Amino acid sequence: PSAQRDSCFWSHIRCVSTGEEDQPLWIVVNYTTDHAQAPIKSPFVRLVANVALTCETQIIEPPLNPKDIKRENLLCKLTYVAFVNPGGWAPAAALRAIAKREYPKFLKRFTSYVIEQTRDQPILF
């Protein structure tokens, strides 16, 4: 059987803007770290996961008056990059199968979450 995994990571979020007219770009970084208050405990294996997600709002077919923008005029461009080392030993075929299944599941859950959180909310710029 495969050993259970744990992780210790820090997370950072930042808004990055390249100019006054550009829509802001948000980046979230999760990075595995060692910490004295979170030692590895047997029988767990510490996994390493370094992940970055960027989100950028794009306006499609913008109305003449910016105050008339509706959700139908908005698109969110996502870029997701991940390096994951599960630590210990795991069969490569099993890792590929998990990644193939979990990545689309993550995108679906993330999309549903964003839609639910922004439904009936004003557009914030």
Residue pairs with C-beta under 8 A, 6 or more apart in sequence:
2 88
2 90
2 94
3 43
3 44
3 45
3 88
4 43
4 44
4 45
5 44
5 45
5 46
5 47
5 86
5 87
5 88
6 40
6 41
6 44
6 45
6 46
6 47
7 32
7 46
7 47
7 48
7 49
8 32
8 33
8 34
8 35
8 38
8 46
9 30
9 31
9 32
9 33
9 49
10 30
10 31
10 33
11 28
11 29
11 30
11 31
12 28
12 29
12 31
13 26
13 27
13 28
13 29
14 26
14 27
15 24
15 25
15 26
16 24
16 25
16 26
16 27
17 24
17 25
18 25
23 56
23 57
23 58
23 59
23 125
24 56
24 57
25 54
25 55
25 56
26 54
26 55
26 56
27 52
27 53
27 54
27 55
28 52
28 53
28 54
28 55
29 50
29 51
29 52
30 49
30 50
30 51
30 52
31 50
31 51
32 46
32 47
32 48
32 49
32 50
40 46
45 86
45 87
45 88
46 87
47 84
47 85
47 86
47 87
48 83
48 84
48 85
48 87
49 82
49 83
49 84
49 85
50 82
50 83
50 84
51 80
51 81
51 82
51 83
51 84
52 79
52 80
52 81
52 82
53 78
53 79
53 80
53 81
54 77
54 78
54 79
55 76
55 77
55 78
56 76
56 77
57 74
57 75
57 76
57 77
58 74
58 75
58 76
58 77
59 69
59 73
59 74
59 75
60 73
60 74
60 75
61 73
62 69
62 73
63 69
63 73
66 125
69 123
70 123
71 118
71 123
74 123
76 114
80 107
84 99
86 95
